[in-house]
Amino acid sequence: MNTFTTQEKLKHLFSLPVIVAALGYFVDIYDLLLFGIVRVPSLENLGVDVNVAGSTILNYQMIGLLLGGIIWGIFGDKKGRLSVLFGSILVYSLANIACGFLPHFPQEHIVEIYAALRFIAGIGLAGELGAGITLVSESLPKELRAIGTSIVAGFGLLGAVVAQLTVELAGDWTIAYFVGGGLGLLLLFLRIGVVESGIYKDIQEKSDVQKGNFLLFFNNWNRFVKYIKCIAIGLPTWFCIGILAVMGNQFAPALGIDSINPGKAIMWAYIGISAGDFASGFISHALKSRKKAIFYMMLFTIIGVVLMLFGGTKSENMYYFYCAWLGLGTGYWAMFVTVGAEQFGTNIRSTATTTIPNMVRGLLPVMLLVFDSLKINNGVIFAAAIVGLFAFGLGIYSTLTIAETHNKDLDFNE
């Protein structure tokens, strides 16, 4: 095992790939969550039904993420990690700028246009995290990988906070879309000096290695099970964000609270997630285990969910407090994506790292569908509890049974 001086550690952890990946994920999260934050004011301004149109548009964005994860993942393994970092940010930046012009589009088809733009944005947004984590994982020494990816995610997730503050300060939801698109285009210029990872360069010209073959996850039973477990580990994160935070306004009547602002719930959740992501790398490093770090953070999150739903949450601020608690616990997001990167060989690593988190995001509509069906007869509290039980059950089982990857060498192929 290599040992590094403090100066050497800082040189690696604040190298150009880490900085660019962190800034990219910052803009990615800003744009990813922006619709959830401006959902109500934008749809009210456009004169359409907030609940029906909001669910439709969100589902289109999530389907775009699911499809984009596959497209960019394969592209990253076939053409290189950098090609994704440039292409994905261009797609979602232009889509977000177009969203800023929605009031000027034909109003009779505005829901369809909004949904189409969020679908395109979803495709673009799908590539950012996976490509960034893959590049950083392959560029840093294995001893510093967990901390490096935590820096990327911890800083990047602050984009959610900035998105909420931008909406509040600008006072106009269209400006928030213009800011997001503009930040993405500016970031393109910063990426010019980044070089491809050495591990990928070693296989780039090899014709005998299958690169970016998505079917490789399904033609071998052990590889397939490993892939499914990686996805399952991430399910609790989007249960907490997609249901308990984004749909926070639905829980207000059941908890006896006057109102809950979903934008603020998302902001406080992501403040927690950002802190959790920074911490997760150091926790994993200290425990010398990815699995233990994720497992303990899941248990911490479960306690928060139980207290939020059944512990007598009686005020709006208390609800936001629990959102921050859940965010802190689900701050293993970076660790979960890193585990995905470390489980698979270089020839399909980008495909794995890009599709796994987007499969989790893409399963949100399924969780929402189950939640919406259950709440009819059970109410929102018990509906959320049932969905959460399955999400955490699958997540914990997968965490405990997947292979440990702490300090694993990544220079291998499938």
Steps between C-alpha positions, in 0.01 A plus 500: 500500500631842405543772761472867412613820664234764569628703207476199267147423620386856436662496155302190405173599667495846342628399159326627185286185445359527856433875473335474158291197604387681818401815311323291237300312759414833667339624177347155440323497838392863460328412172378156608307633798397834353171368363408363842567843649317707234232239429220686679580863398586409139188291439275755672654772284440291188138443605496119524409248772795483741446142620412325174741691273769499770499121530500457121794735446701351788445149362624612157815642658559176691448288187753725325746432783445127464552503123786751519681288757522214250595725206774696680630195685559310177640814336744549790639148465521513121623858446647598838391662825573853376266471203210452743608791721486731197193357326270458798546851637435655158170310464355586840625860495322574172184322622494711816544825309206394280291443817554867584312593181195282579264798557559593134408157358147410374293463817261237362787244496704640789491184716625286211776752419604528867507119530706465179756755621532331840536165320790642294647659813471164676696328223778758536500498881540121504860510383660743743540311829594162354765640267642725774519224763650257246768750397586587861500132610741410221720809545556493878709248698275226644577617856345842429214393272224511764598846624538634145155386387352634825644843423341486154157407633515706819577820314280415205191442712516860620355579157158417649543771762609755239202405280254576780677826591510605133124454469437697821738785415409528131128496566443354153524128421612566140816678623593190702493293179715757315754501787524120496551483125754782507703335777515180296627675188767684705616170645566364150800734471646376831503143370736570212813430709383165646671184371357149462566245777811285449312177575253568218777604259656155547196328347382776264664355190461132589264341248479169691333664803121552492453862608164639610301182432190547717400136445804386701301581815238243398690211342673391820294417812754620758558825312122553466436444872785737586349765271152465654645523852684821409168652388317379812756665730397839361120457533469655851664823377229577246223377728605773744546768232228410251222426749574651842660825370358568152148397609536668839190716443285184498613407853403836654126425556571151638752637750281795600736757346364806318732466201832349389699659216644218282778733380617562856465131586724415203749771597534377860522139385786586268681702765496176699598287201793728422631471857436124494684457174802688630494281811437165326842487336677560829274249678578235236870587521498468880300173502697365201166388359248638253233259624520594868491871421186464285331263747548729801378801302190305392419415863537868594259591217240242607490654850437840341218367278323337797527818709381718209191289427407371846690715751259790519629740234281802577662796325632597160851563638506160671415338165793683338722385789413139424559560128853612590535189724395269215734686267791449738424127514452454126825687444645161412394586140861564394612180672227300328603631155867431585407142594337469157820623334716257699287191437552489123790495252637797308329395175150541651575720803357819350188311392460364854572826681271703275208257477488392867410840656267577211324165539436607860370840385299330227329277757359805678185500279442138609535595867270799445243280324498255793489790747206664318312168489558419867409845634140470373409248770790536743577872503833662412677405826447125476539503121844658539588256779416198284699627201789586733493152654559340161762758393705465818451123516644452152773757566621339824493146358701608194751695709568203728533245219697688233879462475722744693700729268709709742852545354412281199720541192294620204732404215300198377245415231186288490 
